[in-house]
Amino acid sequence: MITPHRLKLLRTALKTACRASLLVLAAPCSFLSTVYAQSSGTQNLTADPIPLHPMTQVDEKEHLGYFGDPYPVHVAPWTAPFLPQYFSGTTEELMTCERPIKPGCFETSPVTVKIADGLEAKAKDANNEFFDKINRNIYQTDDGHWNMAVTLYLRKTSAPKTSLVGSWTVIAHAHPETEDTITTPTSWIVDKILIGSVEEPAKANYDGKYFEDDRKLYLIYSKREVGTVHDGIVAQALTSPTDLDSTSPVWLLAPSTTDGGFNSEYFHINWAEGGPNADFKLIETGNITKIAGKYVMAYSTGDYQQLDYKTGIAYSDTLLPKEGEMYRRILQPDTDGVWGKPGHPEVRYLLQSDKEAWPNYVGTQVFAPGVPSVVEEPNGEYFLYFDGFLPSNAPPATSAPKTSFEATYRRPFYVPLSVRVPFNGCVEAATDEELASWITVRNK
């Protein structure tokens, strides 16, 4: 039902959109165009420092302002022009900034998530228990209803309480305690398991997030490839925020195995030391934005507590790739063998702190830049949001492998972007050089 207040907001939004919009009709895929979804500014194509900005005001002494896994809260299009920019995530807080976006503008407020008694009882009946929550990803569907996809940790009741050994994760739906609200709710109740089981362990199944495309709702999440030790990103079609449809999840992006794959996608601590986990690879946190008719996935690969955690961009002409295909990474020849295979193609990341001799190295400014998202402001400006460690404030972890950083010291950052994704043309026909120019850090 459209209330008078909502109708007034909708009319204002439509007037604003009509004044600001330019309709461009897309040409066939084979014709590359010079018409772009474009933000202003010059591209940062050198090794100069990037314009790195803090999202929050961090108080190191009081340990305030840190934030893990920042996820942009999607709001209904008719409310977007009037609401602040929100972020939720693994940290039990909501970050809020009244526009315009500026350094340190995000303030935090607590977010509470309770598990319904029935789910707690179901886990207990199987001799299991919930013990942690991550990825509190909040989403307002286009009809105005609020939903959360949250990842829950489980373990056997007999399992040790001091480690993650024997634990697993599931993705659940949560609803707000108070539904009738325009601003983002901060009190939630978990009511249904979407992916995974409270009875039987399974690998991966985490970081669920909703995405709507052409009036169809999907759940994007991390999943283990069958028969491998690789985690990738899939899309599961839904009939509602609480119900999966009958189709299987579709793979969007996973670690490559072609010609030996990419060394940059290994968990480097495992790869270097060998052992049972030496072949483990990970692609996660796939946040998708639609720009100029293209689907832009900002993703992470590596270990989030290590220097090898990186931010990549992959593209697709459709939300669900053609059968047998995935989102397209940006590649370039590794002529000097920076990643260990001279002449072998490797991924060109948007931000990385792993290899100084590889493009877009930012290790002097931030460690482990990951969990990225590309977000457009109402004025057409684009920002890349992500988290990472400030080199001067990245103490070693006490309960993780050597060279790891303490997870609670991750900070949220943003950088301005230059976006030149062509309306005409397509991902399939573009060269890697063209793809690399579509989204770059804006030197401003």
KESE-624960 format. One record per residue (C-alpha): residue number from 0; residue in one letter; x, y, z. Coordinates in steps of 0.05 Angstrom, whole numbers. Layout:
KESE-624960
pos, code, xx, yy, zz
NUM, A, X, Y, Z
...
//
This chain:
KESE-624960
pos, code, xx, yy, zz
0, M, 0, 0, 0
1, I, 27, 69, -19
2, T, 16, 117, 38
3, P, 8, 192, 25
4, H, 77, 204, 56
5, R, 109, 151, 12
6, L, 73, 178, -50
7, K, 100, 248, -35
8, L, 171, 220, -28
9, L, 162, 180, -92
10, R, 139, 241, -133
11, T, 198, 282, -108
12, A, 246, 226, -125
13, L, 219, 219, -195
14, K, 225, 293, -208
15, T, 297, 292, -184
16, A, 313, 232, -227
17, C, 281, 262, -288
18, R, 321, 326, -282
19, A, 387, 288, -271
20, S, 380, 230, -319
21, L, 403, 220, -390
22, L, 372, 162, -427
23, V, 422, 125, -471
24, L, 400, 69, -516
25, A, 450, 12, -519
26, A, 478, -10, -585
27, P, 494, -82, -604
28, C, 549, -115, -564
29, S, 599, -115, -620
30, F, 602, -39, -624
31, L, 647, -9, -571
32, S, 623, 59, -551
33, T, 652, 124, -526
34, V, 589, 137, -486
35, Y, 603, 122, -413
36, A, 573, 120, -344
37, Q, 625, 169, -322
38, S, 647, 202, -258
39, S, 693, 262, -258
40, G, 767, 263, -241
41, T, 832, 237, -268
42, Q, 854, 165, -265
43, N, 909, 143, -218
44, L, 952, 102, -265
45, T, 1018, 111, -228
46, A, 1047, 85, -163
47, D, 1029, 151, -129
48, P, 993, 145, -62
49, I, 919, 135, -70
50, P, 870, 185, -38
51, L, 855, 139, 21
52, H, 801, 166, 68
53, P, 776, 138, 135
54, M, 702, 125, 140
55, T, 701, 131, 216
56, Q, 740, 171, 267
57, V, 783, 117, 300
58, D, 803, 124, 373
59, E, 861, 76, 380
60, K, 866, 84, 455
61, E, 792, 68, 467
62, H, 790, 19, 408
63, L, 731, 54, 375
64, G, 716, 65, 301
65, Y, 743, -2, 276
66, F, 696, -42, 232
67, G, 698, -110, 196
68, D, 664, -129, 131
69, P, 630, -64, 113
70, Y, 569, -77, 69
71, P, 529, -20, 37
72, V, 456, -24, 60
73, H, 411, -25, -1
74, V, 350, 19, 6
75, A, 288, 21, -38
76, P, 298, 67, -98
77, W, 242, 113, -77
78, T, 276, 126, -10
79, A, 348, 129, -33
80, P, 352, 204, -48
81, F, 329, 222, 22
82, L, 367, 174, 67
83, P, 439, 174, 92
84, Q, 491, 124, 68
85, Y, 488, 63, 114
86, F, 536, 5, 123
87, S, 526, -59, 163
88, G, 573, -118, 170
89, T, 607, -165, 218
90, T, 618, -112, 271
91, E, 554, -106, 314
92, E, 542, -35, 291
93, L, 508, 6, 237
94, M, 551, 60, 204
95, T, 514, 122, 182
96, C, 537, 183, 143
97, E, 493, 243, 125
98, R, 514, 263, 56
99, P, 559, 290, 28
100, I, 609, 235, 41
101, K, 672, 262, 74
102, P, 729, 233, 115
103, G, 707, 208, 183
104, C, 634, 224, 172
105, F, 607, 155, 190
106, E, 579, 148, 260
107, T, 561, 82, 292
108, S, 502, 55, 330
109, P, 491, -15, 359
110, V, 457, -70, 319
111, T, 427, -128, 357
112, V, 409, -195, 326
113, K, 372, -248, 367
114, I, 360, -320, 345
115, A, 288, -344, 351
116, D, 276, -395, 406
117, G, 252, -446, 356
118, L, 318, -445, 318
119, E, 358, -449, 383
120, A, 317, -510, 403
121, K, 326, -543, 335
122, A, 402, -537, 340
123, K, 400, -562, 412
124, D, 360, -624, 392
125, A, 417, -642, 345
126, N, 468, -631, 401
127, N, 492, -568, 367
128, E, 494, -495, 388
129, F, 499, -426, 357
130, F, 558, -386, 383
131, D, 572, -326, 337
132, K, 544, -282, 282
133, I, 580, -248, 224
134, N, 560, -213, 159
135, R, 498, -177, 184
136, N, 478, -154, 114
137, I, 417, -110, 114
138, Y, 373, -100, 52
139, Q, 309, -62, 38
140, T, 272, -93, -21
141, D, 242, -48, -73
142, D, 173, -55, -40
143, G, 201, -22, 22
144, H, 207, -83, 68
145, W, 270, -93, 109
146, N, 309, -159, 111
147, M, 375, -184, 136
148, A, 418, -242, 112
149, V, 462, -261, 171
150, T, 515, -314, 177
151, L, 512, -357, 240
152, Y, 567, -401, 269
153, L, 549, -469, 298
154, R, 588, -524, 333
155, K, 575, -589, 370
156, T, 558, -576, 443
157, S, 617, -621, 460
158, A, 666, -583, 416
159, P, 721, -540, 447
160, K, 699, -469, 460
161, T, 767, -438, 448
162, S, 775, -451, 373
163, L, 736, -457, 308
164, V, 754, -531, 300
165, G, 692, -570, 284
166, S, 649, -508, 272
167, W, 610, -489, 209
168, T, 566, -433, 184
169, V, 496, -425, 157
170, I, 461, -365, 125
171, A, 396, -343, 157
172, H, 341, -292, 146
173, A, 324, -241, 200
174, H, 267, -192, 205
175, P, 266, -126, 243
176, E, 230, -124, 309
177, T, 196, -60, 284
178, E, 178, -65, 210
179, D, 145, 2, 199
180, T, 207, 45, 192
181, I, 239, 85, 136
182, T, 307, 88, 168
183, T, 349, 25, 175
184, P, 326, -19, 233
185, T, 377, -37, 286
186, S, 341, -92, 324
187, W, 331, -159, 288
188, I, 306, -230, 300
189, V, 332, -290, 261
190, D, 273, -331, 239
191, K, 294, -380, 185
192, I, 355, -417, 157
193, L, 365, -403, 83
194, I, 429, -439, 66
195, G, 460, -497, 105
196, S, 435, -539, 163
197, V, 435, -533, 238
198, E, 441, -609, 242
199, E, 498, -626, 194
200, P, 563, -588, 182
201, A, 581, -562, 112
202, K, 639, -522, 84
203, A, 631, -447, 67
204, N, 559, -422, 64
205, Y, 571, -352, 90
206, D, 566, -278, 72
207, G, 495, -280, 43
208, K, 468, -216, 13
209, Y, 405, -200, -26
210, F, 406, -172, -97
211, E, 347, -153, -141
212, D, 351, -154, -217
213, D, 294, -145, -265
214, R, 244, -154, -209
215, K, 275, -220, -189
216, L, 307, -230, -120
217, Y, 371, -269, -110
218, L, 416, -289, -52
219, I, 490, -280, -67
220, Y, 535, -320, -22
221, S, 600, -359, -13
222, K, 599, -433, -29
223, R, 649, -491, -32
224, E, 659, -521, -101
225, V, 642, -595, -99
226, G, 704, -639, -103
227, T, 752, -581, -91
228, V, 782, -540, -35
229, H, 759, -477, -69
230, D, 707, -427, -44
231, G, 672, -382, -94
232, I, 611, -339, -103
233, V, 542, -362, -126
234, A, 473, -333, -138
235, Q, 411, -370, -113
236, A, 344, -348, -142
237, L, 289, -334, -90
238, T, 214, -331, -91
239, S, 215, -286, -30
240, P, 267, -262, 20
241, T, 254, -325, 61
242, D, 244, -377, 6
243, L, 291, -408, -46
244, D, 263, -426, -113
245, S, 271, -496, -142
246, T, 333, -480, -184
247, S, 405, -495, -164
248, P, 453, -438, -147
249, V, 491, -409, -207
250, W, 566, -398, -202
251, L, 586, -326, -212
252, L, 661, -329, -196
253, A, 707, -382, -168
254, P, 782, -394, -165
255, S, 809, -411, -234
256, T, 837, -480, -250
257, T, 853, -466, -323
258, D, 927, -478, -339
259, G, 942, -484, -265
260, G, 900, -425, -244
261, F, 925, -361, -213
262, N, 977, -363, -157
263, S, 950, -297, -131
264, E, 886, -333, -109
265, Y, 920, -379, -59
266, F, 917, -371, 16
267, H, 991, -356, 15
268, I, 1006, -380, 86
269, N, 978, -448, 66
270, W, 1012, -449, -2
271, A, 1080, -431, 26
272, E, 1079, -482, 82
273, G, 1048, -540, 44
274, G, 1007, -591, 81
275, P, 934, -611, 75
276, N, 909, -540, 62
277, A, 962, -521, 11
278, D, 913, -522, -48
279, F, 860, -479, -14
280, K, 837, -419, -54
281, L, 784, -368, -39
282, I, 743, -315, -74
283, E, 692, -281, -29
284, T, 652, -218, -12
285, G, 623, -210, -82
286, N, 586, -144, -79
287, I, 551, -130, -145
288, T, 533, -62, -174
289, K, 498, -51, -241
290, I, 532, 4, -282
291, A, 513, 22, -353
292, G, 478, -45, -362
293, K, 540, -84, -339
294, Y, 545, -124, -274
295, V, 606, -102, -234
296, M, 629, -149, -179
297, A, 678, -122, -127
298, Y, 708, -183, -93
299, S, 764, -206, -47
300, T, 814, -262, -50
301, G, 866, -287, 0
302, D, 866, -287, 76
303, Y, 834, -226, 107
304, Q, 886, -224, 163
305, Q, 945, -228, 115
306, L, 979, -182, 65
307, D, 953, -227, 9
308, Y, 881, -203, 18
309, K, 864, -163, -44
310, T, 808, -125, -79
311, G, 789, -147, -149
312, I, 738, -125, -200
313, A, 702, -174, -247
314, Y, 650, -160, -300
315, S, 591, -194, -334
316, D, 540, -173, -387
317, T, 486, -210, -348
318, L, 475, -223, -274
319, L, 477, -298, -286
320, P, 533, -316, -334
321, K, 523, -362, -392
322, E, 527, -436, -375
323, G, 600, -456, -365
324, E, 623, -384, -358
325, M, 636, -337, -299
326, Y, 647, -263, -286
327, R, 708, -239, -323
328, R, 770, -219, -285
329, I, 820, -168, -312
330, L, 884, -204, -333
331, Q, 953, -184, -355
332, P, 1017, -225, -369
333, D, 1062, -236, -310
334, T, 1124, -224, -352
335, D, 1173, -223, -294
336, G, 1142, -279, -254
337, V, 1120, -235, -196
338, W, 1070, -289, -176
339, G, 1117, -347, -192
340, K, 1099, -363, -264
341, P, 1138, -321, -314
342, G, 1095, -305, -375
343, H, 1032, -335, -344
344, P, 969, -291, -342
345, E, 952, -263, -274
346, V, 897, -220, -244
347, R, 904, -145, -244
348, Y, 873, -124, -178
349, L, 844, -56, -162
350, L, 880, -54, -95
351, Q, 933, -101, -67
352, S, 986, -99, -12
353, D, 1019, -165, -31
354, K, 1068, -151, -87
355, E, 1103, -84, -95
356, A, 1123, -102, -166
357, W, 1050, -113, -187
358, P, 1001, -58, -208
359, N, 960, -20, -157
360, Y, 1004, -36, -97
361, V, 981, 3, -36
362, G, 1021, -33, 19
363, T, 1052, 32, 44
364, Q, 983, 59, 60
365, V, 939, 0, 78
366, F, 947, -74, 91
367, A, 899, -127, 65
368, P, 849, -82, 29
369, G, 786, -124, 19
370, V, 710, -132, 27
371, P, 701, -80, -28
372, S, 638, -48, -55
373, V, 628, 2, -111
374, V, 574, 52, -91
375, E, 544, 108, -131
376, E, 522, 172, -97
377, P, 458, 208, -117
378, N, 501, 261, -152
379, G, 533, 208, -197
380, E, 599, 204, -159
381, Y, 628, 135, -144
382, F, 666, 110, -84
383, L, 701, 45, -68
384, Y, 689, 25, 4
385, F, 730, -30, 37
386, D, 766, -49, 101
387, G, 839, -61, 117
388, F, 893, -49, 168
389, L, 931, 16, 179
390, P, 1005, -4, 175
391, S, 1020, 35, 239
392, N, 964, 1, 277
393, A, 964, -72, 255
394, P, 987, -115, 314
395, P, 1000, -189, 303
396, A, 944, -237, 318
397, T, 951, -279, 380
398, S, 907, -337, 357
399, A, 921, -342, 283
400, P, 979, -365, 238
401, K, 1043, -326, 237
402, T, 1044, -261, 197
403, S, 970, -251, 211
404, F, 942, -185, 237
405, E, 893, -180, 295
406, A, 824, -180, 262
407, T, 793, -129, 310
408, Y, 839, -75, 282
409, R, 807, -73, 213
410, R, 786, -3, 194
411, P, 735, 20, 142
412, F, 763, 63, 86
413, Y, 739, 94, 21
414, V, 771, 121, -42
415, P, 740, 160, -100
416, L, 733, 124, -166
417, S, 736, 143, -239
418, V, 681, 102, -273
419, R, 680, 96, -348
420, V, 638, 35, -362
421, P, 611, 41, -433
422, F, 536, 39, -444
423, N, 548, 9, -513
424, G, 593, -51, -524
425, C, 599, -109, -476
426, V, 645, -145, -428
427, E, 653, -204, -475
428, A, 682, -161, -531
429, A, 726, -116, -489
430, T, 801, -126, -483
431, D, 834, -132, -415
432, E, 865, -63, -425
433, E, 795, -34, -437
434, L, 767, -70, -376
435, A, 824, -43, -334
436, S, 805, 28, -353
437, W, 731, 22, -336
438, I, 740, 30, -261
439, T, 802, 61, -231
440, V, 820, 98, -168
441, R, 810, 172, -179
442, N, 870, 215, -163
443, K, 839, 274, -128
//
